[in-house]
Amino acid sequence: MRLKGKVAVITGAGRGIGFSGAEAFVREGAKVVIAEVSEESGRAAEAKLRAAGGDAMFVRTDCSRSADVQALMAAVEKRYGALHVLYNNAAIFLPRADGPVTELAEETWTRILSINLTGVFLCCKYGIPLIVKSGGGAVINTGSSASVMGIPGCDAYTATKGAAVSLTRSMAVEYGKKGVRVNCICPAGIETEMVKASSTDNADFDAAYFFKRAPLSRLGRPEEVANLAVFLASDESSYINGAIIRADGGITVTPIS
């Protein structure tokens, strides 16, 4: 029960890494708010967590919309009276639409940045004051292997994930003195719908084959990222601030062969 008594908001928690994180958080005693744009996924996630004995609440949220995020934080304060953990997990990856900057439609650039980067900004803008008011806590941002290495063919996505790392560092300095630790998890090749779609939509890329080249020779599992998020949310990581942690099986340090 490492998160007993803590209230956590997890964005994009309707499926994949976000839902796995929500499962791990409630298992460790946290009250979890599922901030998800899909009504169907959000309701299903809430039902599963409650059926498992967890305290969970779904709030439909488009993280790219200020009004939605403000309503989310108001709902959290009304229901629980506090916020201790903000896990910025929501993101989109559009392999067919994203691409090199010279071939990238402005509309695609705007859409990806609005969710992957503006969404993090808005959740932090309106979530951090509540964390401070609650006595401090943790912000967990989500980067990617694209945050720390060059990956062609998805320049908008790469830009947002690189920005997540830089924003993590600056916020760690800014809010550490107020009792808010800010860290970033950079996953790569996790067995989720997003990775499956990247292989399906791109005939030149097979994620499972690619990540067999990593030292651990496999794709990661969502629960492996969730375990790391639990650690960063808990008091066990009380002296960790501004860290960029790769959960990638070693692919980002693997020599090209």
FENMO-V981439 format. One record per helix or strand of 2 or more residues. SS is the DSSP state (H for helix, E for strand). FROM is the first residue (numbers start at 1). TO is the last residue. If there is no record, write none. Layout:
ss:SS from:FROM to:TO
ss:SS from:FROM to:TO
This chain:
ss:E from:7 to:11
ss:H from:16 to:27
ss:E from:31 to:36
ss:H from:39 to:51
ss:E from:55 to:60
ss:H from:66 to:80
ss:E from:85 to:88
ss:H from:101 to:103
ss:H from:106 to:133
ss:E from:137 to:142
ss:H from:145 to:147
ss:H from:155 to:178
ss:E from:180 to:187
ss:H from:193 to:201
ss:H from:207 to:211
ss:H from:222 to:233
ss:H from:235 to:237
ss:E from:244 to:247
ss:H from:251 to:253
